[in-house]
């Protein structure tokens, strides 16, 4: 059984702390090298990217575990300069102010080529930063929102940030390509998959996305060590807000990203394996019902 923690508090830092606690805590071993990956694909502010206060909260939760080193790193879409994007969003400044050990970008890192055996939708594999070998524990900070061609972008899709520009050009952007896109997203999680997800639903796009769309402000933080539990709960939350037909009219388990992730054994396999705990989330029963 996997727990997803949901918290709504006027203080985003308190929401992060509470959601992580409800989910059972981070469980980071003392002295570990910890990587935190915010969403900074473009310089569009939240929900186009991670709310800087969510990053601040994540850093503070990691510090409670007495890590040996904290690194914040991300890669923006090509041809953007990730350092510039992080600065424009205020994420770089938050990381500096919170005293992390390093702030990096994946833009020009040495990469290794990987061809996971079950990544059938990536016939030529993809390239990932070699430095990921040195990481003991990774936390992703995805945003809960819709995506114009992948249908949604959450924990599973956040993994695309470790791939290279030429790999991203393989992604089938275009209407009607959501099945192949979903399979590729799930399969990218076969290497260096994050250990924990602190998902930002302080603001969400419920149509279009990932950088523009119809805005809702649920003011919620989700936390879970399981990417499928995270994403299905995020989809269930979007349903309570009123979202695009592909999400609203279908089971969360029918989404291509989720179906392929379940096939690959990336996390939970059904609603029965997910427990949702909430604090300050009045609509929690509706969210749980939408997990069907």
C-alpha positions in Angstrom: 0.0 0.0 0.0 1.3 3.4 -1.0 0.2 6.7 0.7 -0.4 10.0 -1.1 -0.4 13.0 1.2 -2.5 16.0 0.2 -2.3 19.3 2.1 -3.9 22.7 1.7 -2.6 25.5 3.8 -2.3 29.3 3.2 1.4 28.8 4.0 2.9 26.7 1.1 5.9 25.7 3.2 3.5 24.2 5.8 1.6 22.4 3.0 4.8 20.8 1.8 5.8 19.8 5.3 2.4 18.3 6.0 2.0 16.5 2.7 5.4 14.9 3.0 4.6 13.8 6.6 1.3 12.3 5.6 3.0 10.3 2.9 5.4 8.8 5.4 8.3 11.2 5.1 11.2 11.3 2.8 13.2 8.5 4.3 16.6 9.9 3.1 19.6 8.2 4.8 21.8 10.6 6.7 24.8 11.8 4.6 23.1 11.1 1.2 23.7 13.2 -1.9 20.2 14.4 -2.7 19.0 15.9 -6.1 15.9 18.1 -6.3 14.5 18.6 -9.7 12.0 21.5 -10.1 9.9 22.0 -13.2 11.5 24.8 -15.3 10.8 23.8 -18.8 10.1 27.4 -19.8 10.2 30.7 -18.0 6.4 30.9 -17.6 5.5 31.3 -13.9 3.5 28.9 -11.9 1.7 26.8 -13.0 3.9 27.0 -16.1 6.7 26.0 -13.7 7.2 25.0 -10.1 6.2 27.5 -7.5 9.4 28.8 -5.9 7.9 28.3 -2.5 7.4 24.6 -3.2 11.1 24.3 -4.0 11.9 26.2 -0.7 9.7 23.8 1.2 11.3 20.7 -0.4 14.8 21.9 0.4 13.8 22.4 4.0 12.3 19.0 4.3 15.5 17.4 2.9 17.6 19.3 5.4 15.6 17.6 8.2 17.2 14.4 7.1 20.8 15.6 7.5 21.9 14.9 3.9 25.6 15.1 2.9 24.8 17.3 -0.1 21.8 18.9 -1.7 21.8 19.7 -5.5 19.1 21.5 -7.4 19.2 20.8 -11.1 17.0 20.9 -14.2 16.9 21.3 -18.0 14.7 23.6 -19.8 13.3 23.0 -23.3 15.6 23.6 -26.3 16.9 26.2 -27.2 16.4 27.9 -23.8 19.3 28.5 -21.4 18.3 26.7 -18.2 20.2 29.0 -15.9 18.5 32.0 -17.3 15.1 30.3 -16.9 15.8 29.3 -13.3 16.7 32.9 -12.5 13.7 34.4 -14.2 11.4 32.1 -12.3 13.1 32.8 -8.9 14.0 29.2 -8.5 17.8 29.8 -8.6 17.5 32.6 -6.0 15.5 30.3 -3.7 18.1 27.5 -4.0 20.8 30.0 -3.2 19.0 31.6 -0.2 18.3 28.1 1.2 22.0 27.2 1.0 22.0 24.2 -1.2 25.4 22.9 -2.1 25.1 23.1 -5.9 22.8 24.5 -8.5 23.3 22.8 -11.8 21.8 22.5 -15.3 21.8 19.5 -17.5 22.4 21.7 -20.6 26.1 20.8 -21.2 26.7 17.8 -19.0 28.6 14.8 -20.2 26.0 12.1 -21.0 25.8 8.4 -21.2 23.7 6.6 -23.8 21.1 4.2 -22.4 18.9 1.7 -24.1 16.6 0.2 -21.5 15.4 -3.3 -22.5 11.7 -2.5 -22.2 11.9 1.0 -23.8 10.3 -0.2 -27.0 9.1 3.2 -28.0 12.6 4.5 -27.9 14.2 2.3 -30.6 17.5 4.3 -30.4 17.5 4.8 -26.7 18.3 8.2 -25.1 21.1 10.1 -23.4 21.1 11.0 -19.7 23.7 13.0 -17.5 26.5 10.8 -16.2 26.4 12.7 -12.9 23.1 11.0 -12.0 25.2 8.0 -11.1 26.5 10.0 -8.1 23.0 10.7 -6.7 21.7 8.7 -3.8 18.2 10.1 -3.7 16.1 12.2 -6.1 13.0 14.3 -5.5 11.0 15.6 -8.4 8.8 18.7 -8.1 6.2 18.3 -11.0 3.3 20.6 -11.5 -0.2 19.1 -11.7 -1.6 20.3 -15.1 -2.9 19.4 -18.5 -0.6 19.2 -21.6 -1.9 20.0 -25.1 -0.5 16.9 -26.7 0.6 14.5 -23.9 -2.9 15.1 -22.2 -1.2 15.7 -18.8 2.2 16.4 -17.3 3.0 15.3 -13.8 5.6 13.0 -12.2 6.1 10.6 -15.1 6.6 13.3 -17.6 9.0 15.2 -15.3 11.5 12.6 -16.2 11.8 14.0 -19.7 14.0 16.8 -18.2 16.9 14.4 -17.9 16.9 13.5 -21.6 19.0 15.4 -24.2 17.7 17.8 -26.8 18.0 15.3 -29.6 16.0 12.8 -27.6 13.2 15.3 -27.0 13.0 15.8 -30.8 11.9 12.2 -31.0 8.7 13.0 -28.9 5.7 12.9 -31.2 4.2 16.3 -30.5 0.9 16.6 -32.3 -2.8 15.9 -31.8 -3.7 12.2 -31.8 -0.2 11.1 -30.7 -1.0 10.7 -27.0 -0.6 6.9 -26.9 2.9 6.9 -28.4 3.8 10.0 -26.4 2.5 8.4 -23.2 4.5 5.2 -23.8 7.7 7.2 -24.3 7.1 9.2 -21.2 6.6 6.1 -19.1 9.6 4.3 -20.6 11.9 7.2 -19.8 11.4 6.3 -16.2 13.2 3.0 -16.5 16.5 4.7 -15.5 17.2 7.1 -12.6 13.5 7.3 -11.6 13.0 9.8 -8.7 12.5 8.3 -5.2 9.9 10.9 -4.2 7.5 13.4 -5.7 6.3 16.7 -4.2 3.8 17.8 -6.7 2.7 21.4 -7.0 -1.1 21.9 -7.3 -1.1 25.4 -5.8 -2.1 26.5 -9.3 -3.1 24.2 -12.2 -3.9 24.4 -15.8 -7.1 22.4 -16.5 -7.0 22.9 -20.3 -4.2 23.4 -22.8 -0.8 23.5 -21.0 2.0 23.2 -20.2 2.7 26.9 -20.3 -0.7 28.5 -20.8 -4.3 27.4 -20.3 -7.4 27.7 -18.1 -6.2 28.5 -14.6 -7.5 27.0 -11.4 -6.0 27.6 -7.9 -6.7 24.5 -5.7 -3.8 25.5 -3.3 -2.8 21.9 -2.7 0.5 20.0 -2.4 0.7 16.3 -3.2 3.4 14.0 -1.9 4.2 10.4 -2.6 7.1 8.0 -3.1 5.2 6.3 -5.9 5.0 8.0 -9.4 1.8 6.1 -10.5 0.0 6.9 -7.2 1.2 10.5 -7.6 -0.1 10.9 -11.1 -3.4 9.1 -10.7 -4.2 11.2 -7.7 -3.2 14.3 -9.6 -5.5 13.3 -12.4 -8.3 12.7 -9.9 -7.7 16.2 -8.5 -8.0 17.7 -12.0 -11.3 15.9 -12.4 -12.7 17.8 -9.4 -11.7 21.1 -11.1 -13.3 20.3 -14.4 -10.8 19.5 -17.1 -10.3 18.3 -20.7 -12.6 15.4 -21.9 -9.7 12.9 -22.3 -9.2 13.2 -18.5 -12.7 14.0 -17.3 -14.5 11.2 -19.2 -12.0 8.4 -18.7 -10.6 6.4 -15.8 -7.3 7.7 -14.5 -6.0 4.1 -15.1 -6.9 4.3 -18.8 -4.4 7.1 -19.6 -1.6 5.9 -21.9 1.1 7.2 -19.5 -0.4 5.3 -16.6 -1.2 2.1 -18.5 2.4 1.8 -19.8 3.8 2.7 -16.4 1.8 -0.1 -14.8 2.9 -2.6 -17.4 6.5 -1.6 -16.7 6.1 -2.1 -12.9 7.0 1.5 -12.1 4.6 1.7 -9.2 1.2 0.8 -7.9 -1.1 -1.2 -10.2 -4.6 -0.2 -9.0 -6.7 2.1 -6.8 -6.7 -0.6 -4.1 -3.0 -0.1 -3.6 -3.4 3.7 -3.0 -4.3 5.3 0.3 -5.0 9.1 0.2 -4.6 11.1 3.3 -5.4 14.8 3.5 -5.2 17.9 5.6 -7.4 20.9 4.9 -8.6 19.2 1.7 -12.4 19.3 1.9 -12.9 17.6 -1.4 -10.7 14.6 -0.5 -13.6 12.1 -0.8 -14.3 13.4 -4.3 -10.7 13.0 -5.2 -10.7 9.4 -3.9 -13.8 8.6 -5.8 -12.1 9.9 -9.0 -9.3 7.4 -8.5 -11.5 4.7 -10.1 
